[in-house]
Amino acid sequence: VSTQSTWVLENNKLSMERTQGNIDNRLQKTNVTLGILLTCILLFTGTLAWVINRAISLPLKKLAQQLEAAAHLEVRTSIDKKHESYFTEIQQLMKAKQMVRSALNSFQLYVPPQVVLKILRLGEQAKLHLRRAIVTIMFMDIASFTSICERIEEEQLHILLSDFFEEMSTILFESKATIDKYIGDCIMAFWNEPDRVPYHPSVAISAVLRCKSRLSGLNEKWSIIDLPCLQFRVGLHTGEVLVGNVGSTKRLNYTVLGDSVNTASRLESLNKQFSSTILCSEDVINSIDPKLFVMRRLGKTRLVGKEHYLNIYEILCGELDEEAAYYKNIVQRYSEALRLAIEGDYIAALQKIGNGTDPTTKELVGRINYCKLHGTDVDLV
């Protein structure tokens, strides 16, 4: 009985071990199957997430970045195909975004970029509004433009004006000027509105001198292709104006209004009389460090409708320019001759000038001779 009981127990033990082994094998196979299944699920969900990210998230993120850039006028007209989406709705959003960017890019070509940025920053609709501000105004006009138009073909005129406006405008934009408008062959611009420009009278003079230097380079280019050379005349004035949007509810123009604008325009025109290039008012001179530029006082004039006289100055070059020494010599002789003529010593004044050959000095000689004959004020233009 004892032997039989032992045999039964051992047999049961073996059976249990076999059963446990079968269970372990099945569990192991189940675990492997689950592992493979989970791996497939993870791979599928990861791939799905990547596809969704590629098709939805990335395009939306790129769209948000580009719209934010557009709000700062950082616009481009090229289409970025790298982040295109397969979803029709997102494709429509991307196309709408491209239209907005193109519209803004065109908008800032017609309206000063500073004004567009201010409208976008404030988030307000443009409306009729003017306020007072101190600005420096510039009028730049091509000398003898009418006669040039009569001598060349329309296609050649187009090349001249396109080159001229492109190069001059680039320099003005770099100096933070607001280009108000192009009036035929004239550029009207101002500094210190709508954005602040520290030391704007000096900035304006420096910009105009850079334009003068660049025009010399353009003339060399034009002479090679048998186009006429251009010279410009500039008037600068610093003063109070009304600045803002004028016009109607249908169309607005961001501009400046007031006597200061008329003064700058008048100074530009006076260049013809003085045979000069860059004239500015005493208000500009009083707002700058005179050591920065070589200049000379030419006389004084009274504007139409005004009682007070306006002192007129010619800007010749920068203090550090190569031609500064040459112009300083001219300025010294001119200023001394003008002083002597004002005192009535015309002979000494003419002797001081000597054989001065620059056009503005020749104008002074003519003015002195006229005053000798008619007894008028040589300092009054």
Disulfide bonds with the S-S distance in Angstrom:
none
